[in-house]
Amino acid sequence: MNKKLAAALSGGAVLVLALSGCSSDDSSEKLNSWAKDVCDAVQPQAKKIAAANAAIQKETSDNSTPEQVRKTDAQAFQDMSDAYKAIGAAVTKAGAPDVENGEKKQRDAVKELNGLSTSYASLKAQVDKLDTKDQAKFADGLKDIATSLDKLSQTGNDALKTLEEGDVGKAMAKQESCKSASATPSATTG
């Protein structure tokens, strides 16, 4: 039951790592500056999300009590909610990238990031309400949360992909902070 939760959770980290480009062609100075601002802000948030994933996976593999699992999961979901909100704020603060349809790409990405933040906050609220005294009810509750989480990790990161395609991705790939954010260890596989 918890393993499904941990597996679903690791999908969330993929979204943050999607903000790290993989190419290295030349881009404008303005775009490089934008990419540096975003990458510098994303890096600590990517670490926060990876740490939240690691905490949940540790509790999952430690045969922890329902109370410990609930506490860890709730904190992890709160951390993820905060991290996605902070990434959305960073993309907002950076402004639109200096590319065609930059404003729309920025708006869509921020909307998606804020939506993820809200979804993780909602999962935290669900975890907080789980009955830890009844093992069967707790397990059923975790299954429901894992299902919600699975859907959340499946829901599109299209806006983020759109934001980072083309010249934006190339500019981000040049940033040290994006390179280190994408190198953050996690249990993600796709």
VOBA-1610 file (N, C-alpha, C; in pm, whole numbers, padded with zeros to 5 digits, always signed):
BEGIN
Met+00084-00120+00000Met+00000+00000+00000Met+00087+00125+00000Asn+00186+00129+00089Asn+00274+00245+00095Asn+00369+00253-00023Lys+00404+00137-00078Lys+00497+00136-00191Lys+00433+00205-00312Lys+00302+00184-00330Lys+00232+00250-00440Lys+00236+00402-00418Leu+00219+00444-00294Leu+00225+00585-00259Leu+00362+00642-00295Ala+00466+00571-00254Ala+00603+00618-00281Ala+00631+00624-00431Ala+00584+00523-00503Ala+00607+00521-00648Ala+00534+00637-00716Ala+00411+00660-00673Ala+00335+00770-00732Ala+00400+00904-00699Leu+00450+00914-00578Leu+00514+01039-00534Leu+00635+01074-00618Ser+00712+00975-00651Ser+00835+01005-00724Ser+00805+01066-00860Gly+00685+01044-00912Gly+00647+01105-01039Gly+00641+01256-01030Gly+00609+01309-00912Gly+00600+01453-00894Gly+00733+01523-00913Ala+00839+01457-00874Ala+00972+01519-00888Ala+01009+01538-01033Val+00952+01455-01120Val+00981+01466-01262Val+00941+01604-01314Leu+00831+01658-01260Leu+00784+01788-01305Leu+00887+01896-01281Val+00948+01895-01165Val+01049+01996-01134Val+01170+01976-01222Leu+01209+01853-01240Leu+01328+01828-01320Leu+01303+01860-01467Ala+01176+01868-01506Ala+01144+01908-01643Ala+01185+02052-01669Leu+01203+02129-01563Leu+01245+02267-01580Leu+01394+02279-01611Ser+01462+02167-01622Ser+01604+02171-01657Ser+01619+02130-01802Gly+01673+02216-01884Gly+01689+02186-02025Gly+01800+02087-02052Cys+01809+02039-02174Cys+01909+01937-02206Cys+01996+01972-02326Ser+01979+02087-02385Ser+02052+02124-02506Ser+02154+02233-02473Ser+02231+02277-02572Ser+02331+02378-02538Ser+02364+02475-02650Asp+02268+02509-02733Asp+02293+02607-02838Asp+02294+02749-02781Asp+02338+02847-02861Asp+02343+02986-02815Asp+02204+03047-02807Ser+02185+03133-02708Ser+02060+03207-02692Ser+02095+03351-02660Ser+01994+03434-02659Ser+02019+03575-02631Ser+02058+03597-02485Glu+02125+03708-02461Glu+02168+03743-02325Glu+02047+03758-02233Lys+01941+03821-02285Lys+01820+03843-02207Lys+01759+03709-02164Leu+01756+03614-02257Leu+01700+03483-02228Leu+01790+03407-02129Asn+01920+03421-02144Asn+02013+03356-02050Asn+01994+03411-01909Ser+01972+03541-01900Ser+01948+03604-01770Ser+01818+03552-01709Trp+01714+03539-01791Trp+01586+03485-01746Trp+01606+03342-01694Ala+01677+03262-01774Ala+01700+03121-01738Ala+01777+03111-01606Lys+01876+03198-01587Lys+01954+03195-01463Lys+01864+03227-01343Asp+01779+03328-01357Asp+01688+03363-01248Asp+01598+03245-01211Val+01541+03182-01312Val+01450+03069-01288Val+01527+02951-01229Cys+01638+02915-01291Cys+01715+02799-01245Cys+01766+02818-01102Asp+01814+02937-01071Asp+01863+02963-00935Asp+01751+02947-00832Ala+01629+02984-00870Ala+01516+02972-00779Ala+01464+02828-00772Val+01474+02755-00882Val+01423+02617-00886Val+01511+02521-00806Gln+01641+02543-00809Gln+01733+02446-00748Gln+01697+02411-00602Pro+01680+02509-00512Pro+01649+02470-00374Pro+01512+02401-00362Gln+01420+02436-00452Gln+01288+02374-00448Gln+01295+02229-00498Ala+01378+02204-00598Ala+01396+02066-00647Ala+01455+01980-00536Lys+01548+02037-00459Lys+01606+01964-00345Lys+01501+01935-00239Lys+01413+02033-00216Lys+01306+02017-00117Lys+01212+01904-00158Ile+01177+01899-00286Ile+01088+01795-00337Ile+01156+01658-00330Ala+01284+01653-00366Ala+01358+01527-00358Ala+01366+01478-00213Ala+01387+01571-00120Ala+01394+01534+00022Ala+01259+01483+00071Ala+01151+01545+00026Ala+01016+01500+00064Ala+00991+01359+00011Asn+01029+01336-00115Asn+01015+01201-00172Asn+01096+01100-00093Ala+01219+01136-00060Ala+01306+01045+00014Ala+01247+01013+00152Ala+01190+01113+00218Ala+01130+01091+00351Ala+01015+00993+00342Ile+00931+01010+00242Ile+00816+00918+00226Ile+00865+00778+00194Gln+00963+00768+00107Gln+01013+00634+00072Gln+01080+00567+00191Lys+01147+00645+00274Lys+01210+00589+00394Lys+01103+00535+00489Glu+00999+00613+00514Glu+00890+00566+00601Glu+00824+00442+00543Thr+00812+00439+00412Thr+00749+00326+00345Thr+00829+00199+00367Ser+00960+00210+00364Ser+01044+00090+00373Ser+01082+00054+00517Asp+01048+00139+00612Asp+01088+00116+00751Asp+00985+00045+00837Asn+00875-00002+00779Asn+00767-00061+00860Asn+00727+00033+00972Ser+00709+00157+00939Ser+00674+00259+01037Ser+00530+00245+01083Thr+00500+00304+01198Thr+00363+00303+01249Thr+00277+00395+01162Pro+00146+00370+01161Pro+00058+00459+01084Pro+00076+00607+01124Glu+00095+00633+01252Glu+00112+00771+01298Glu+00238+00834+01236Gln+00347+00757+01232Gln+00472+00807+01173Gln+00454+00832+01022Val+00387+00738+00956Val+00364+00752+00812Val+00279+00876+00786Arg+00172+00892+00865Arg+00084+01007+00844Arg+00161+01137+00864Lys+00239+01144+00970Lys+00314+01266+00999Lys+00415+01297+00887Thr+00488+01196+00845Thr+00589+01215+00739Thr+00524+01254+00607Asp+00416+01182+00571Asp+00348+01211+00445Asp+00290+01353+00445Ala+00228+01391+00557Ala+00168+01524+00566Ala+00275+01632+00548Gln+00389+01614+00614Gln+00498+01712+00603Gln+00553+01715+00460Ala+00567+01597+00401Ala+00620+01589+00264Ala+00526+01658+00166Phe+00396+01634+00180Phe+00300+01699+00090Phe+00302+01850+00109Gln+00316+01894+00234Gln+00324+02039+00260Gln+00449+02097+00195Asp+00561+02026+00210Asp+00686+02072+00150Asp+00674+02081-00002Met+00610+01980-00062Met+00593+01981-00208Met+00502+02095-00251Ser+00395+02115-00177Ser+00303+02225-00207Ser+00378+02358-00203Asp+00457+02378-00098Asp+00535+02501-00084Asp+00636+02516-00198Ala+00701+02404-00234Ala+00804+02409-00338Ala+00745+02446-00474Tyr+00633+02383-00509Tyr+00571+02416-00638Tyr+00522+02560-00640Lys+00470+02607-00528Lys+00425+02747-00519Lys+00545+02840-00538Ala+00657+02806-00475Ala+00778+02888-00487Ala+00832+02888-00630Ile+00824+02774-00697Ile+00870+02768-00837Ile+00779+02854-00923Gly+00648+02846-00899Gly+00553+02930-00973Gly+00583+03077-00951Ala+00613+03113-00826Ala+00646+03252-00794Ala+00775+03294-00865Ala+00872+03203-00873Ala+00999+03234-00940Ala+00978+03258-01089Val+00893+03175-01151Val+00865+03192-01294Val+00788+03323-01316Thr+00698+03356-01223Thr+00625+03483-01231Thr+00721+03600-01219Lys+00808+03594-01119Lys+00902+03702-01092Lys+00999+03722-01209Ala+01039+03612-01271Ala+01134+03620-01382Ala+01071+03690-01503Gly+00939+03689-01509Gly+00871+03749-01623Gly+00864+03650-01738Ala+00812+03697-01848Ala+00799+03611-01966Ala+00937+03593-02031Pro+00969+03470-02073Pro+01096+03451-02144Pro+01091+03524-02278Asp+01207+03567-02324Asp+01219+03645-02446Asp+01215+03553-02568Val+01097+03489-02587Val+01077+03400-02700Val+00935+03422-02754Glu+00907+03365-02870Glu+00772+03375-02926Glu+00672+03310-02830Asn+00561+03378-02806Asn+00457+03331-02713Asn+00509+03316-02569Gly+00613+03390-02535Gly+00673+03380-02401Gly+00575+03407-02288Glu+00488+03508-02307Glu+00392+03541-02201Glu+00294+03428-02179Lys+00245+03369-02286Lys+00150+03258-02273Lys+00219+03137-02208Lys+00340+03107-02253Lys+00414+02994-02196Lys+00434+03015-02046Gln+00472+03138-02008Gln+00493+03168-01867Gln+00363+03153-01789Arg+00257+03213-01840Arg+00126+03208-01773Arg+00080+03063-01752Asp+00091+02983-01857Asp+00048+02843-01850Asp+00131+02764-01748Ala+00261+02787-01748Ala+00348+02716-01654Ala+00316+02755-01511Val+00296+02884-01487Val+00265+02931-01351Val+00132+02872-01304Lys+00035+02872-01395Lys-00097+02814-01361Lys-00082+02667-01322Glu-00003+02594-01398Glu+00019+02452-01370Glu+00093+02433-01237Leu+00196+02512-01215Leu+00272+02500-01090Leu+00185+02533-00969Asn+00105+02637-00980Asn+00014+02672-00870Asn-00091+02564-00849Gly-00136+02503-00959Gly-00231+02392-00949Gly-00170+02273-00876Leu-00044+02244-00906Leu+00027+02136-00836Leu+00039+02168-00687Ser+00071+02292-00657Ser+00081+02334-00517Ser-00050+02309-00444Thr-00160+02350-00505Thr-00293+02331-00446Thr-00325+02182-00429Ser-00291+02102-00529Ser-00319+01958-00523Ser-00242+01891-00409Tyr-00115+01929-00393Tyr-00038+01869-00283Tyr-00090+01916-00147Ala-00136+02039-00139Ala-00196+02088-00014Ala-00323+02008+00018Ser-00398+01975-00085Ser-00519+01895-00069Ser-00484+01754-00021Leu-00377+01696-00076Leu-00334+01563-00031Leu-00289+01567+00115Lys-00224+01675+00154Lys-00184+01690+00294Lys-00307+01689+00384Ala-00411+01762+00344Ala-00534+01766+00422Ala-00596+01626+00433Gln-00591+01550+00323Gln-00643+01414+00325Gln-00564+01327+00422Val-00432+01337+00417Val-00346+01257+00505Val-00373+01293+00652Asp-00387+01423+00679Asp-00413+01467+00816Asp-00539+01403+00875Lys-00636+01372+00790Lys-00763+01318+00837Lys-00763+01166+00850Leu-00657+01099+00807Leu-00654+00953+00814Leu-00662+00904+00958Asp-00736+00795+00977Asp-00752+00732+01108Asp-00636+00637+01131Thr-00544+00675+01219Thr-00426+00592+01244Thr-00453+00482+01346Lys-00567+00486+01412Lys-00598+00385+01516Lys-00650+00256+01453Asp-00708+00265+01335Asp-00762+00149+01265Asp-00674+00121+01143Gln-00592+00018+01153Gln-00494-00015+01049Gln-00560-00034+00912Ala-00674-00102+00908Ala-00742-00128+00781Ala-00792+00003+00719Lys-00854+00088+00800Lys-00903+00217+00749Lys-00786+00303+00702Phe-00679+00298+00778Phe-00560+00375+00742Phe-00506+00328+00607Ala-00496+00197+00590Ala-00446+00141+00465Ala-00536+00180+00348Asp-00668+00174+00369Asp-00763+00214+00264Asp-00745+00363+00230Gly-00729+00444+00334Gly-00708+00587+00313Gly-00582+00615+00234Leu-00476+00541+00266Leu-00350+00559+00192Leu-00367+00518+00047Lys-00445+00412+00023Lys-00469+00369-00116Lys-00539+00480-00195Asp-00638+00543-00131Asp-00709+00653-00197Asp-00613+00767-00229Ile-00527+00797-00134Ile-00430+00906-00155Ile-00331+00868-00265Ala-00288+00742-00265Ala-00195+00695-00369Ala-00260+00706-00507Thr-00390+00675-00514Thr-00462+00686-00641Thr-00467+00832-00686Ser-00499+00922-00592Ser-00502+01065-00625Ser-00364+01113-00669Leu-00263+01065-00600Leu-00126+01104-00629Leu-00083+01053-00766Asp-00125+00933-00796Asp-00094+00874-00925Asp-00155+00960-01037Lys-00280+01000-01019Lys-00346+01087-01117Lys-00273+01220-01127Leu-00232+01273-01013Leu-00162+01401-01010Leu-00030+01392-01086Ser+00043+01284-01066Ser+00172+01272-01134Ser+00153+01243-01283Gln+00036+01190-01321Gln+00007+01165-01463Gln-00042+01292-01533Thr-00111+01380-01456Thr-00168+01498-01520Thr-00055+01579-01580Gly-00090+01639-01688Gly+00009+01702-01773Gly+00109+01793-01708Asn+00230+01777-01753Asn+00330+01879-01726Asn+00357+01945-01860Asp+00249+01952-01940Asp+00261+02008-02075Asp+00305+02153-02073Ala+00251+02232-01981Ala+00287+02374-01977Ala+00435+02389-01946Leu+00486+02305-01856Leu+00629+02313-01824Leu+00712+02270-01944Lys+00668+02165-02012Lys+00741+02121-02131Lys+00739+02231-02237Thr+00623+02294-02253Thr+00610+02401-02351Thr+00699+02519-02313Leu+00703+02551-02184Leu+00786+02662-02137Leu+00932+02637-02171Glu+00977+02515-02152Glu+01121+02490-02165Glu+01165+02438-02301Glu+01074+02436-02399Glu+01118+02389-02530Glu+01193+02498-02606Gly+01265+02458-02705Gly+01335+02553-02792Gly+01443+02632-02721Asp+01446+02762-02749Asp+01553+02848-02697Asp+01553+02857-02544Val+01435+02848-02482Val+01429+02854-02336Val+01504+02735-02276Gly+01478+02618-02329Gly+01547+02498-02282Gly+01696+02506-02302Lys+01735+02562-02416Lys+01878+02576-02445Lys+01944+02671-02345Ala+01874+02781-02315Ala+01929+02878-02220Ala+01937+02817-02080Met+01835+02739-02044Met+01833+02677-01910Met+01943+02572-01898Ala+01970+02500-02007Ala+02072+02396-02004Ala+02210+02451-01972Lys+02231+02579-02003Lys+02361+02642-01977Lys+02381+02680-01831Gln+02274+02685-01755Gln+02282+02734-01618Gln+02330+02625-01523Glu+02432+02655-01446Glu+02484+02559-01349Glu+02375+02511-01254Ser+02290+02604-01208Ser+02188+02567-01111Ser+02084+02473-01171Cys+02058+02482-01300Cys+01966+02387-01363Cys+02034+02251-01381Lys+02162+02254-01412Lys+02234+02127-01425Lys+02235+02053-01292Ser+02259+02125-01183Ser+02263+02058-01053Ser+02124+02020-01007Ala+02021+02096-01047Ala+01883+02059-01010Ala+01844+01929-01078Ser+01887+01911-01204Ser+01850+01790-01275Ser+01932+01671-01228Ala+02044+01698-01161Ala+02126+01589-01110Ala+02082+01545-00971Thr+01981+01612-00916Thr+01932+01576-00783Thr+01889+01431-00782Pro+01943+01352-00690Pro+01908+01211-00689Pro+01761+01192-00648Ser+01693+01107-00720Ser+01556+01074-00682Ser+01524+00937-00737Ala+01413+00884-00695Ala+01373+00752-00740Ala+01286+00758-00864Thr+01295+00867-00937Thr+01208+00882-01053Thr+01259+00797-01169Thr+01164+00741-01241Thr+01201+00665-01359Thr+01124+00712-01480Gly+01030+00803-01463Gly+00957+00850-01578Gly+00828+00907-01541
//
